[in-house]
Amino acid sequence: MDDPSFWHRLQFGFTIVYHYLFPQLTMGLALFIVLWKWRALRTSEARYDRAARFWSKIFGVNFVLGVATGVPMEFQFGTNWARFSRYSAGVIGQTLAMEGMFAFFLESAFVAALVFGEAKLSRRQHFGAALAVWLGSWLSGYFIVTTNAFMQHPTGHALLDGVLVLAQPFKFLFSSWAIVEYAHTMMASVVTAAFVVSAVGALYALRGEHQEQARLYLVWGTRVALFACVLVAFPTGDRQAKLVAEYQPVTLAAMEGRFESGDNAELTFIGQPNVRERRIDNAIRAPMVLSILAYGTPKRSVLGLQEFPVDVWPTNIELLYYSFHVMAGLGTLFIALMALCSWFAYRDKLSEMRPLLWTLMLAFPFPYIATTAGWLTAELGRQPWLVYGLFRTASGYSASVSSGNTLFTLIGFTGLYFVLGLMFLYLVGREVAHGPEGSAHG
């Protein structure tokens, strides 16, 4: 356990997983607020203004916690990953700077106007503030995802004096990997927000409170969730899988625990990877499905791990395998649940289906689990590389920072984030308990 790279990876992994609990809800809620403000502008119905006002408060709390947990990650590029930063800053430094200077400043500049400015702004101006917040949050997401996409599939760069420099900006900013990963990530954030909106609607419906708002949250939440869940699976998830098959075939093999090559490749639904004996134990498989998902035809051979040198295998195949299957399995269940709920909502009977309401209310943590599993899949799959095929993880950490220092700060982050998490739950819980303003008798 005296491997500094292990502790550096653990600390960064912990801080980024915890941080991303907040932006995914922020980005998804921003879309809901814009849609509700637009509907209020078009129809002059007060219920849409109430919904936007209520969720803007939760958005504001979530935004502040996202900023507080996101700032330390920027410093970790210098404190924990100095050699990686020295090697790659000429490329990824561009998008990280643009995220801070353009996207984050745009979003943060209008958050106060969105949350506190409704009484002082006209309806169109307040809609404009909501639109600016949405654009800022989604633009911020694009710059961050583009940074990650370069680490997954480096394009648009050149090597100069042993470090990377940006040679083709548009190729870097608009690579196929970046566009697909961005679409997949943003739809997943909408799924998270839709589940949270549906859960609050289900809570109010079960308690018999704020009935007008409860119906609004249930209808909008379930329908948007169904739409976004389908898009997460196809075409974005499908296209992401094909990119992995094309550019990271060893990652695909590890994700499926596939050790031997061959066409008509089977997709493993359930099983336990046995890396030592190079097999999947107790496997339940569907024939030909993996070849079709990866290449669009069962005739194409899917390479197994034994086709690659062991030193380029992902470093934790078991966790990668389970992360991928948790993500994919939950995504499938999400579609089924929201299709059922949308059907009853269409028939105006969802508010009467108490078992479904309980399910919706208790289901909101699972998109967080699915997105965390998705990021683990992406990042574990890239190992042992920091920049795929160019720069290894073992070469990127700060050699001057000891394991003890990293563990000490990790313990500090854990305590601090625990307190921040309690504060977040208290503030959001207080808003939910208070209910949508002006709808107590709705």
C-alpha positions in Angstrom: 0.0 0.0 0.0 3.0 2.3 -0.2 2.4 2.9 -3.9 2.0 6.7 -4.2 0.1 6.4 -7.5 -2.6 4.3 -5.8 -3.3 7.0 -3.2 -3.2 9.8 -5.8 -5.7 7.9 -7.9 -7.9 7.1 -4.9 -7.9 10.7 -3.8 -8.7 12.1 -7.2 -11.3 9.4 -7.8 -13.0 10.1 -4.5 -13.1 13.9 -5.0 -14.4 13.7 -8.6 -17.1 11.1 -7.9 -18.3 13.1 -5.0 -18.2 16.4 -7.0 -20.1 14.9 -9.9 -23.1 14.2 -7.7 -23.9 17.9 -7.9 -23.2 19.0 -11.6 -25.3 16.2 -13.0 -28.4 17.5 -11.1 -27.5 21.1 -11.9 -27.3 20.5 -15.7 -30.5 18.4 -15.8 -32.5 20.9 -13.6 -31.3 23.8 -15.8 -33.1 22.3 -18.7 -36.3 21.7 -16.7 -36.3 25.3 -15.4 -35.9 26.7 -19.0 -38.7 24.5 -20.3 -41.0 25.6 -17.4 -40.2 29.3 -17.8 -40.8 29.0 -21.6 -44.2 27.3 -20.9 -45.0 30.1 -18.4 -44.1 32.7 -21.0 -46.3 31.1 -23.6 -49.3 30.1 -21.6 -49.2 32.5 -18.6 -50.1 29.6 -16.3 -48.9 30.2 -12.8 -48.1 26.5 -12.1 -45.1 26.7 -14.4 -43.8 29.8 -12.7 -44.3 28.0 -9.3 -42.4 24.9 -10.5 -39.5 27.0 -11.9 -39.3 29.1 -8.7 -39.3 26.0 -6.5 -36.6 24.1 -8.4 -34.5 27.2 -8.9 -34.0 27.3 -5.1 -32.8 23.6 -5.2 -30.7 24.4 -8.2 -29.0 27.2 -6.3 -28.1 25.0 -3.3 -26.9 22.3 -5.7 -24.8 24.8 -7.7 -23.0 26.2 -4.6 -22.1 22.7 -3.4 -20.9 21.8 -6.9 -18.5 24.8 -6.9 -17.3 24.0 -3.4 -16.4 20.4 -4.3 -15.1 21.2 -7.8 -12.4 23.8 -7.0 -10.1 21.3 -5.2 -10.0 19.2 -8.3 -8.4 21.9 -10.3 -5.6 22.2 -7.8 -5.0 18.5 -7.8 -3.7 18.7 -11.3 -0.8 20.6 -9.9 -0.5 19.0 -6.4 -1.1 15.4 -7.3 -0.5 15.1 -11.0 2.3 17.6 -11.8 4.1 15.4 -14.3 0.8 14.7 -16.2 0.0 18.5 -16.1 3.5 19.3 -17.5 3.0 16.8 -20.3 -0.6 17.6 -21.3 -1.3 21.2 -20.2 -0.6 22.5 -23.7 -3.8 20.7 -24.8 -6.2 20.1 -22.0 -5.3 23.3 -20.3 -7.2 25.1 -23.1 -10.5 23.5 -22.4 -10.1 23.7 -18.6 -9.4 27.4 -19.0 -12.4 28.0 -21.3 -14.6 26.1 -18.9 -13.7 28.6 -16.1 -13.5 31.8 -18.2 -16.6 31.4 -20.4 -19.0 28.7 -19.3 -18.7 28.8 -15.5 -18.6 32.6 -15.4 -21.7 32.7 -17.7 -23.6 30.3 -15.5 -22.6 31.9 -12.1 -23.3 35.4 -13.3 -26.9 34.6 -13.9 -27.6 32.2 -11.1 -28.4 35.0 -8.7 -30.8 36.6 -11.2 -32.5 33.3 -11.7 -32.9 32.5 -7.9 -33.5 36.0 -6.5 -34.4 38.3 -9.5 -37.9 37.2 -10.5 -39.6 40.1 -8.7 -37.2 42.7 -10.3 -37.1 41.3 -13.8 -39.7 41.1 -16.5 -41.0 37.7 -17.5 -38.9 37.7 -20.6 -35.8 38.9 -18.8 -36.2 36.2 -16.1 -36.6 33.6 -18.9 -33.4 35.0 -20.4 -31.6 34.5 -17.1 -32.8 30.9 -17.0 -31.6 30.4 -20.6 -28.2 31.8 -19.8 -27.8 29.5 -16.8 -28.7 26.5 -18.9 -26.3 27.5 -21.7 -23.5 28.1 -19.2 -24.0 24.8 -17.4 -24.2 22.8 -20.6 -21.2 24.7 -22.2 -19.3 24.0 -19.0 -20.1 20.3 -19.4 -18.9 20.3 -23.0 -15.4 21.7 -22.1 -15.0 19.2 -19.3 -16.2 16.2 -21.4 -13.9 17.3 -24.3 -11.0 17.3 -21.8 -11.9 13.7 -20.8 -12.5 12.7 -24.4 -8.9 13.7 -25.3 -7.6 11.5 -22.6 -9.7 8.6 -24.0 -9.0 9.3 -27.7 -6.3 11.9 -28.2 -6.7 14.0 -31.4 -5.6 17.4 -32.7 -2.3 17.4 -30.8 1.5 17.3 -31.6 4.5 16.4 -29.6 7.1 19.2 -29.1 10.1 18.9 -26.8 8.6 15.9 -25.0 5.2 17.6 -24.2 1.9 17.8 -26.0 0.8 21.0 -27.8 -2.4 21.9 -29.5 -1.9 21.5 -33.3 -5.5 21.3 -34.6 -8.0 23.1 -32.3 -11.2 22.1 -34.1 -10.1 18.5 -34.4 -9.5 18.5 -30.6 -12.7 20.4 -29.7 -15.1 18.5 -32.0 -13.7 14.9 -32.1 -16.2 12.2 -32.6 -15.4 10.8 -29.2 -16.1 14.2 -27.5 -19.4 14.8 -29.3 -20.7 11.3 -28.5 -19.5 11.3 -24.9 -21.0 14.8 -24.4 -24.4 13.7 -25.7 -24.3 10.6 -23.6 -23.3 12.5 -20.4 -25.9 15.3 -20.8 -28.7 12.9 -21.4 -27.7 11.0 -18.3 -27.8 14.3 -16.3 -31.3 14.9 -17.6 -32.2 11.4 -16.4 -30.9 12.2 -12.9 -32.9 15.5 -12.7 -36.0 13.8 -14.1 -35.9 11.1 -11.5 -35.4 13.7 -8.7 -38.4 15.8 -10.0 -40.5 12.6 -10.3 -39.5 11.6 -6.7 -40.6 14.9 -5.2 -43.8 14.7 -7.2 -44.4 11.2 -5.9 -43.7 12.3 -2.3 -46.3 15.1 -2.5 -48.8 12.8 -4.2 -48.4 10.2 -1.4 -48.8 12.8 1.3 -51.7 14.5 -0.4 -50.0 17.8 -0.6 -49.4 20.4 -3.4 -51.5 18.3 -5.7 -51.3 20.5 -8.8 -47.5 20.7 -8.5 -47.3 17.0 -7.7 -49.1 16.1 -11.0 -46.9 18.5 -12.9 -43.7 17.0 -11.5 -44.9 13.5 -12.2 -46.0 14.1 -15.7 -43.0 16.1 -16.8 -40.5 14.0 -14.8 -41.6 10.6 -16.1 -42.0 11.7 -19.7 -38.7 13.6 -19.8 -37.0 10.6 -18.0 -38.3 8.2 -20.6 -37.1 10.3 -23.5 -33.7 10.8 -22.0 -33.3 7.2 -20.9 -33.9 6.0 -24.4 -31.4 8.5 -25.8 -28.8 7.4 -23.2 -29.1 3.8 -24.5 -29.6 4.7 -28.2 -28.0 6.3 -30.1 -25.5 7.8 -27.6 -24.7 4.7 -25.6 -24.7 2.5 -28.7 -22.3 4.9 -30.5 -20.1 5.1 -27.5 -19.8 1.3 -27.4 -18.8 1.3 -31.1 -16.1 3.9 -30.5 -14.7 1.8 -27.6 -14.7 -1.2 -29.9 -12.9 0.8 -32.6 -10.3 2.7 -30.6 -10.0 0.7 -27.3 -10.7 -2.9 -28.1 -8.8 -4.1 -25.0 -11.2 -2.0 -22.9 -14.2 -3.6 -24.6 -12.8 -7.1 -23.8 -12.3 -6.2 -20.2 -15.7 -4.6 -19.8 -17.3 -7.9 -20.9 -14.7 -10.1 -19.2 -14.0 -11.6 -22.7 -10.7 -13.5 -22.8 -10.9 -15.3 -26.1 -11.6 -13.8 -29.6 -14.2 -14.9 -32.1 -17.2 -13.8 -34.2 -20.8 -14.2 -33.0 -19.6 -12.8 -29.7 -21.9 -13.3 -26.8 -23.0 -10.6 -24.4 -22.7 -11.6 -20.8 -25.7 -10.5 -18.7 -24.6 -12.1 -15.4 -21.3 -13.7 -14.4 -18.2 -13.2 -12.3 -14.9 -12.5 -14.0 -12.1 -14.9 -13.0 -9.0 -13.1 -14.3 -6.6 -15.7 -12.8 -8.1 -18.5 -14.7 -9.1 -16.3 -17.7 -12.8 -17.0 -17.8 -16.3 -15.9 -16.6 -17.8 -18.0 -13.9 -21.6 -18.8 -13.8 -22.2 -16.8 -17.0 -25.6 -16.1 -18.5 -25.1 -14.9 -22.1 -27.0 -13.8 -25.2 -25.4 -15.1 -28.4 -24.2 -12.7 -31.1 -25.3 -9.6 -29.2 -21.8 -8.3 -28.4 -20.7 -8.5 -32.0 -23.8 -6.6 -33.1 -23.4 -3.9 -30.4 -19.7 -3.4 -31.2 -19.7 -3.6 -35.0 -23.3 -3.8 -36.1 -23.0 -7.4 -37.4 -22.6 -10.8 -35.8 -19.9 -11.7 -38.4 -17.3 -9.4 -36.9 -14.8 -10.9 -34.5 -14.6 -9.3 -31.1 -11.0 -9.5 -29.7 -10.4 -11.1 -26.4 -7.9 -10.0 -23.7 -5.5 -12.8 -24.7 -4.9 -10.9 -27.9 -3.2 -8.1 -26.1 -0.1 -7.8 -23.9 -0.9 -8.0 -20.2 0.7 -4.7 -19.5 -2.0 -2.9 -21.5 -4.9 -4.6 -19.9 -7.0 -2.4 -17.6 -5.6 -2.6 -14.2 -8.8 -3.5 -12.4 -10.8 -5.8 -14.7 -13.2 -7.0 -12.0 -14.3 -3.5 -10.9 -14.5 -2.4 -14.6 -16.7 -5.4 -15.5 -19.1 -4.8 -12.6 -19.3 -1.0 -13.2 -20.2 -1.5 -16.8 -22.9 -4.1 -16.0 -24.4 -2.0 -13.2 -24.6 1.0 -15.5 -26.1 -1.0 -18.4 -28.5 -3.0 -16.2 -29.8 0.1 -14.4 -30.3 1.9 -17.7 -32.5 -0.9 -19.0 -34.6 -0.9 -15.8 -34.9 2.9 -16.0 -36.5 2.6 -19.5 -39.0 0.0 -18.3 -40.0 1.9 -15.1 -40.5 5.2 -16.9 -42.3 3.7 -19.8 -44.8 2.2 -17.3 -45.1 5.4 -15.4 -45.6 7.5 -18.5 -48.4 5.2 -19.6 -50.3 5.7 -16.4 -49.5 9.4 -16.5 -50.9 9.6 -20.0 -54.1 8.0 -18.7 -54.1 10.4 -15.8 -53.9 7.5 -13.3 -50.4 7.7 -12.0 -51.4 9.7 -8.9 -53.6 6.8 -7.9 -51.0 4.1 -8.3 -49.4 4.1 -4.9 -47.0 1.2 -5.5 -45.6 3.1 -8.5 -45.4 6.3 -6.5 -43.4 4.6 -3.8 -41.2 3.2 -6.5 -40.6 6.6 -8.0 -40.0 8.2 -4.7 -37.4 5.6 -3.7 -35.7 5.3 -7.1 -34.1 8.7 -7.3 -30.6 7.5 -5.9 -30.2 5.0 -8.7 -29.4 7.4 -11.5 -26.6 8.7 -9.3 -25.4 5.1 -9.0 -25.6 4.5 -12.7 -23.7 7.7 -13.6 -21.0 6.9 -11.1 -20.7 3.4 -12.5 -20.5 5.0 -16.0 -17.6 7.2 -15.1 -15.9 4.3 -13.4 -16.3 2.3 -16.6 -14.8 5.1 -18.7 -11.9 5.8 -16.3 -11.0 2.3 -15.4 -11.3 1.3 -19.0 -8.7 3.8 -20.0 -6.1 2.4 -17.6 -3.1 2.0 -17.6 -3.1 5.2 -19.6 -3.7 8.8 -18.5 -3.7 9.8 -22.2 -4.7 6.7 -24.0 -1.7 5.2 -25.9 0.6 8.1 -25.2 1.1 8.6 -21.4 0.9 6.0 -18.7 -0.7 6.7 -15.3 2.3 5.5 -13.5 4.3 8.3 -15.0 1.9 11.1 -14.2 1.7 11.5 -10.5 3.7 14.0 -8.4 6.8 12.1 -7.2 7.5 14.7 -4.5 4.1 14.1 -2.8 4.4 11.1 -0.5 1.7 8.5 0.1 1.3 9.7 3.7 0.6 13.3 2.6 -1.9 12.1 0.0 -3.7 9.9 2.6 -3.8 12.7 5.1 -5.5 15.1 2.7 -7.8 12.3 1.6 -9.0 11.9 5.2 -9.5 15.6 5.4 -11.5 15.7 2.2 -13.7 12.8 3.5 -14.5 14.7 6.7 -15.1 18.0 4.9 -17.3 16.4 2.2 -19.3 14.5 4.9 -20.2 17.8 6.5 -21.0 19.4 3.2 -23.2 16.5 2.3 -25.2 16.8 5.5 -25.6 20.5 4.9 -26.8 19.9 1.4 -29.4 17.3 2.5 -30.6 19.6 5.2 -31.0 22.6 2.9 -32.7 20.6 0.1 -34.9 18.7 2.6 -36.0 22.0 4.1 -37.1 23.3 0.7 -38.9 20.1 -0.2 -40.7 20.2 3.2 -41.7 23.8 2.7 -43.1 23.0 -0.7 -43.6 25.0 -3.9 -44.3 28.6 -3.0 -48.0 29.6 -3.5 -49.2 26.1 -4.1 -50.2 24.9 -0.7 -53.8 24.9 -1.7 -53.2 23.8 -5.3 
